[in-house]
Amino acid sequence: MHPTRVHDLGFAQVDIGREQRQGLPEVVYGPGKTPGQIRAIVAELLRDNSGPVLVTRVDPGTAAEVLDQLPAGSYDATAGLLVWRPAAANGFALTVVSAGTSDWPVAAEAAAVAEAVGLAVTTVQDVGVAGLQRVLRVREQLRAGDAVVVVAGMEGALASVVGGLVGCPVIAVPVSTGYGASLAGVTALLAMHASCAAGITVVNIDSGFGAAMAAHRLAWAGSRRA
């Protein structure tokens, strides 16, 4: 299959060659698409790729309509994720950490996407810096993984704390939780970018998906060199 191959559906140009280029079929962003459009895109991806097919940010009603015609898939309501053909675990260990319970939906998206594409996922919930002893209690667990995704709102300080505790790659996700001066995640975003812990990767606000894809790229690059 040519790595730049595209199928024209009229309303969508389906990137069939992405799996060959990046090790994973194109992931479908659900919002703004009708159930019929999602079904048509997913059908193309399933027909012309061998790996997992994902649709993100899907509400329960849309998910039910899509699965009515493509019943082999599964739906995670907390993560808002539809999945067909989830990948077998590839041995890359990813820990997904959330600072607070309010941050969990974003962390759940990161964990569900990462697991669907074949990463071995461990989750750690509610270890924010307002009670620093909570994250210190799990520091050995954090150090055991190949990468850590840190999901935090407010001032986003947990990413710096974890970045100072572990030697593996840290992928920080700023979350739009917090009071007024948190600025819907902008404060956490800027704090994570300005972190004193060198080498942290920062993705977009509320983008659990983006964090999972960053981890996938790390895992895929490593597997190609093995």
C-alpha positions as CSV (number, residue, x, y, z in Angstrom):
1,M,0.0,0.0,0.0
2,H,1.3,3.4,-0.9
3,P,1.9,5.6,2.2
4,T,0.1,8.6,0.7
5,R,-3.0,6.8,-0.5
6,V,-6.3,8.6,0.0
7,H,-9.9,7.6,-0.5
8,D,-12.3,10.4,-1.6
9,L,-15.7,10.1,0.0
10,G,-16.8,13.5,-1.1
11,F,-17.3,14.8,2.5
12,A,-14.0,13.3,3.7
13,Q,-10.5,12.5,2.3
14,V,-9.7,9.3,4.2
15,D,-5.9,8.9,4.7
16,I,-5.6,5.2,4.0
17,G,-1.8,5.3,3.9
18,R,-1.3,6.7,7.4
19,E,-0.9,3.3,9.0
20,Q,2.1,2.6,6.8
21,R,3.6,6.0,7.6
22,Q,3.0,6.2,11.3
23,G,2.1,2.7,12.5
24,L,-1.6,3.5,13.2
25,P,-4.6,4.1,11.0
26,E,-6.1,7.6,10.8
27,V,-8.0,8.4,14.0
28,V,-11.4,10.0,13.4
29,Y,-12.4,13.2,15.4
30,G,-16.1,12.7,16.1
31,P,-17.6,16.2,16.9
32,G,-19.2,17.9,13.9
33,K,-19.7,14.6,12.0
34,T,-23.0,12.8,11.5
35,P,-23.3,9.2,12.5
36,G,-23.6,8.3,8.8
37,Q,-20.3,10.1,8.1
38,I,-18.5,8.4,10.9
39,R,-19.8,5.0,9.8
40,A,-18.6,5.6,6.2
41,I,-15.1,6.8,7.3
42,V,-14.7,3.9,9.8
43,A,-15.8,1.4,7.1
44,E,-13.1,2.6,4.8
45,L,-10.5,2.5,7.5
46,L,-11.5,-1.0,8.5
47,R,-11.4,-2.3,4.9
48,D,-8.0,-0.9,4.0
49,N,-6.1,-1.1,7.2
50,S,-5.2,-3.9,9.6
51,G,-4.7,-1.9,12.9
52,P,-7.1,-0.4,15.4
53,V,-9.7,2.1,14.2
54,L,-10.7,4.9,16.7
55,V,-13.2,7.7,16.9
56,T,-12.7,10.3,19.6
57,R,-15.0,12.6,21.5
58,V,-18.2,10.7,20.7
59,D,-21.4,11.3,22.7
60,P,-23.5,8.2,23.7
61,G,-26.3,8.8,21.2
62,T,-24.0,9.1,18.3
63,A,-22.0,6.0,19.5
64,A,-25.2,4.0,19.6
65,E,-26.2,4.9,16.1
66,V,-22.7,4.1,14.7
67,L,-22.5,0.8,16.5
68,D,-25.9,-0.2,15.2
69,Q,-24.4,-0.5,11.8
70,L,-20.9,-1.4,12.8
71,P,-21.5,-3.6,15.9
72,A,-18.0,-5.1,16.1
73,G,-16.8,-1.9,17.9
74,S,-16.9,-1.0,21.5
75,Y,-17.6,2.3,23.3
76,D,-16.0,3.9,26.4
77,A,-18.5,6.5,27.6
78,T,-16.1,8.1,30.1
79,A,-13.4,8.5,27.4
80,G,-15.9,9.2,24.7
81,L,-14.1,6.7,22.5
82,L,-15.2,4.2,19.9
83,V,-12.8,1.4,19.1
84,W,-12.6,-1.4,16.5
85,R,-9.9,-4.0,16.5
86,P,-7.9,-2.8,19.6
87,A,-4.3,-3.7,19.3
88,A,-2.6,-6.3,21.5
89,A,-0.2,-5.0,24.1
90,N,3.2,-4.2,22.6
91,G,5.2,-4.1,25.8
92,F,5.5,-0.3,26.1
93,A,4.4,0.6,29.7
94,L,2.6,3.9,30.0
95,T,1.4,5.4,33.3
96,V,-1.4,7.9,33.2
97,V,-1.6,10.1,36.2
98,S,-4.3,12.6,37.1
99,A,-3.9,15.4,39.6
100,G,-7.5,15.6,40.8
101,T,-10.8,13.7,40.3
102,S,-12.1,16.5,38.2
103,D,-9.2,15.9,35.8
104,W,-10.1,12.3,35.3
105,P,-12.2,12.5,32.1
106,V,-9.2,13.8,30.2
107,A,-6.9,11.2,31.8
108,A,-9.5,8.6,30.9
109,E,-9.3,9.6,27.2
110,A,-5.5,9.3,27.3
111,A,-5.6,5.9,29.0
112,A,-8.3,4.5,26.7
113,V,-6.7,5.7,23.5
114,A,-3.3,4.4,24.6
115,E,-4.6,1.0,25.5
116,A,-6.5,0.8,22.2
117,V,-3.3,1.3,20.2
118,G,-1.4,-1.3,22.2
119,L,0.3,0.4,25.1
120,A,0.2,-1.3,28.5
121,V,-1.5,1.3,30.6
122,T,-1.5,1.8,34.4
123,T,-3.6,4.6,35.9
124,V,-2.9,6.6,39.0
125,Q,-5.7,9.0,40.2
126,D,-6.0,12.0,42.5
127,V,-2.4,12.6,43.4
128,G,-2.2,16.4,43.0
129,V,0.3,18.6,44.8
130,A,-2.2,20.0,47.3
131,G,-1.2,16.8,49.2
132,L,2.3,16.1,48.0
133,Q,2.5,13.0,50.0
134,R,0.0,11.4,47.7
135,V,2.3,11.5,44.7
136,L,5.4,10.6,46.7
137,R,3.6,7.4,47.8
138,V,3.5,6.2,44.2
139,R,6.9,7.5,43.0
140,E,8.2,4.0,42.5
141,Q,5.2,3.1,40.4
142,L,5.8,6.2,38.3
143,R,9.5,5.3,37.8
144,A,8.6,1.8,36.6
145,G,7.0,2.9,33.3
146,D,8.5,3.7,29.9
147,A,6.7,7.0,29.9
148,V,4.3,9.0,32.1
149,V,1.3,11.1,31.0
150,V,0.5,13.8,33.7
151,V,-3.0,15.3,33.5
152,A,-3.4,18.4,35.7
153,G,-5.5,21.6,35.8
154,M,-5.3,24.5,38.3
155,E,-1.6,25.7,38.0
156,G,-0.4,22.4,36.5
157,A,2.3,21.9,39.0
158,L,2.1,18.1,39.1
159,A,3.9,17.8,35.8
160,S,7.0,19.5,37.2
161,V,6.9,17.3,40.3
162,V,6.6,14.1,38.3
163,G,9.3,15.4,35.9
164,G,11.7,15.7,38.8
165,L,10.9,12.2,40.1
166,V,11.2,10.1,37.0
167,G,13.8,9.6,34.3
168,C,11.4,8.5,31.5
169,P,9.7,10.8,29.1
170,V,6.9,12.9,30.7
171,I,3.9,14.1,28.6
172,A,2.0,16.8,30.3
173,V,-1.7,17.6,29.6
174,P,-3.0,20.9,30.9
175,V,-6.7,20.6,31.8
176,S,-9.4,23.3,31.9
177,T,-10.3,22.7,35.5
178,G,-9.8,25.4,38.1
179,Y,-11.1,28.8,39.3
180,G,-11.0,32.1,37.4
181,A,-7.3,32.7,37.2
182,S,-6.8,29.2,35.8
183,L,-8.1,30.7,32.6
184,A,-9.7,27.4,31.3
185,G,-6.4,25.6,31.3
186,V,-4.2,28.4,29.9
187,T,-2.4,28.9,33.3
188,A,-1.6,25.1,33.4
189,L,-0.5,25.2,29.8
190,L,2.0,28.0,30.4
191,A,3.2,26.6,33.6
192,M,3.9,23.2,32.0
193,H,5.8,24.9,29.1
194,A,7.8,26.9,31.7
195,S,8.5,23.8,33.9
196,C,11.9,23.7,35.6
197,A,11.9,19.9,35.0
198,A,13.7,19.8,31.6
199,G,12.5,17.8,28.7
200,I,8.7,17.7,29.4
201,T,6.5,17.4,26.4
202,V,3.3,19.5,26.6
203,V,0.2,18.8,24.5
204,N,-2.9,20.9,24.0
205,I,-5.4,21.8,26.7
206,D,-7.7,18.8,27.5
207,S,-6.0,16.7,24.9
208,G,-5.8,13.3,26.4
209,F,-5.8,12.0,22.8
210,G,-2.7,14.1,22.0
211,A,-0.8,12.7,24.9
212,A,-1.7,9.1,24.0
213,M,-0.5,9.7,20.4
214,A,2.8,11.2,21.7
215,A,3.3,8.0,23.7
216,H,2.4,5.9,20.7
217,R,5.0,7.6,18.6
218,L,7.7,6.9,21.3
219,A,6.6,3.2,21.4
220,W,6.5,2.9,17.6
221,A,9.8,4.5,17.0
222,G,11.4,2.2,19.6
223,S,9.8,-0.9,18.0
224,R,11.2,0.0,14.6
225,R,14.7,0.1,16.0
226,A,14.4,-3.1,18.0
